[in-house]
Amino acid sequence: MGVTDDAAASAWELLGLTPGAEPTEIRRAYRRLARTLHPDVHPDASDDERRSLSLRFAEVSEAYRSLVA
């Protein structure tokens, strides 16, 4: 099962990368965003903020998986 062009473009954009970035760049971008967005890093955030962070973290994680698969 391949990634559609729109999904791939969205994945690159979510990670803040240009298409064709090296695997090390992809991993670095993902880890940077994961540290920023992970809900556990924000224990004082409200429930709504933590929910929003969780959704964004899930989107970034899926984008990463789609690019390294």
CORPEUR-V32563 format. One record per residue. RES is the residue in one small letter. OMEGA is omega as a letter, one per 30 degrees, with the letter a starting at -180 (* if undefined). Layout:
[[RES OMEGA] [RES OMEGA]]
This chain:
[[m a] [g l] [v l] [t a] [d l] [d a] [a l] [a l] [a l] [s l] [a l] [w a] [e l] [l a] [l l] [g a] [l l] [t l] [p l] [g l] [a l] [e l] [p l] [t l] [e l] [i a] [r a] [r l] [a l] [y a] [r l] [r a] [l l] [a l] [r a] [t a] [l a] [h a] [p a] [d l] [v a] [h a] [p a] [d a] [a l] [s l] [d l] [d l] [e l] [r l] [r l] [s l] [l l] [s l] [l l] [r l] [f l] [a l] [e a] [v l] [s l] [e l] [a l] [y a] [r a] [s a] [l a] [v a] [a *]]
